[in-house]
Amino acid sequence: MFVQLVHIRVKPGRVADFLDVFRVNFVGTRAEPGNHRFDVLQDAKDDHHFVIYEVFASEAAVDEHRKTEHYRQTVARLADLTEGGRDKDFFHLVMPDRAAVLAGGMTE
């Protein structure tokens, strides 16, 4: 499993617009066959800071995600709503073991 955390800083007064625009990516990504999880988190101490928690089957699945129309459309529309671009951190999921969870050997 491949995990990506994306940090997004939204311009003052644009949070509602950001959520409207980002919903397209949220809905589309959750329907992708290589996506296992896609959550949009809002910082409890800074309501203009969002973290997107994404779990994909592999790095190749993330590459395919970046080719989708919903991703390209969202990225293009975010330019006007955000400050400083998007910072990304990448991880490999080691616990729980997704294969074991699916086989019934572990619980998430």
C-alpha positions in Angstrom: 0.0 0.0 0.0 1.1 3.5 -0.8 0.0 6.5 1.3 0.2 10.1 0.3 -0.4 13.1 2.6 -1.1 16.3 0.7 -1.0 19.6 2.7 -3.1 22.4 1.1 -3.3 26.0 2.4 -6.5 27.7 1.4 -6.7 31.5 0.9 -8.7 33.5 3.6 -12.4 33.5 2.8 -12.1 30.7 0.2 -12.7 27.6 2.4 -16.3 27.0 1.1 -15.1 27.4 -2.5 -12.3 25.0 -1.9 -14.6 22.4 -0.5 -17.0 22.8 -3.5 -14.1 22.4 -6.0 -12.3 19.6 -4.1 -15.5 17.5 -3.8 -15.1 16.6 -7.5 -11.7 15.0 -6.7 -13.0 13.4 -3.5 -15.9 11.6 -5.2 -13.9 10.7 -8.3 -10.9 9.3 -6.4 -13.0 7.2 -4.1 -14.4 5.5 -7.2 -11.0 4.6 -8.6 -10.1 0.9 -8.5 -6.6 1.5 -7.1 -7.9 3.8 -4.2 -8.5 2.3 -0.8 -9.0 5.5 1.2 -9.3 9.2 0.5 -10.1 11.5 3.4 -10.1 15.3 3.6 -9.0 16.6 7.0 -9.2 20.2 8.2 -6.7 21.3 10.8 -8.5 21.9 14.2 -6.2 24.9 15.0 -6.1 26.4 11.5 -9.3 26.1 9.4 -7.4 27.1 6.2 -5.0 24.2 6.4 -6.2 20.9 4.9 -4.5 17.5 4.8 -5.6 14.9 2.2 -5.0 11.4 3.4 -4.8 9.0 0.4 -4.2 5.3 0.4 -3.6 3.6 -2.9 -2.8 0.0 -3.9 0.6 1.1 -5.3 2.6 4.0 -6.6 1.4 3.0 -10.1 -2.2 3.6 -8.9 -1.3 7.1 -7.8 0.2 7.7 -11.3 -3.1 6.6 -12.8 -5.0 8.8 -10.4 -3.0 11.8 -11.6 -4.2 11.1 -15.2 -7.9 11.3 -14.4 -10.1 14.1 -15.5 -11.4 14.8 -12.0 -7.8 15.2 -10.7 -6.7 17.5 -13.5 -9.9 19.5 -13.3 -9.5 20.0 -9.5 -5.8 20.9 -9.7 -6.5 23.5 -12.3 -9.3 25.1 -10.2 -7.2 25.0 -7.0 -4.7 27.5 -8.2 -7.0 30.4 -7.5 -8.0 29.1 -4.1 -4.8 28.1 -2.5 -1.5 29.6 -1.3 1.9 28.1 -1.7 1.1 25.0 -3.7 0.6 21.5 -2.3 3.2 19.8 -0.1 3.3 16.0 -0.4 4.6 13.3 1.9 4.8 9.7 0.9 4.7 6.5 3.0 4.3 2.8 2.7 1.6 1.3 4.9 3.0 -1.5 7.1 0.3 -1.9 9.8 -2.3 -3.2 9.4 -1.3 -5.5 6.6 -4.1 -4.8 4.0 -3.8 -8.3 2.5 -4.3 -9.9 5.9 -7.2 -7.6 6.6 -8.9 -8.6 3.4 -8.3 -12.3 4.1 -9.9 -12.0 7.5 -6.7 -12.5 9.5 -6.6 -9.0 11.0 -8.9 -6.1 11.8 -8.4 -2.6 10.8 
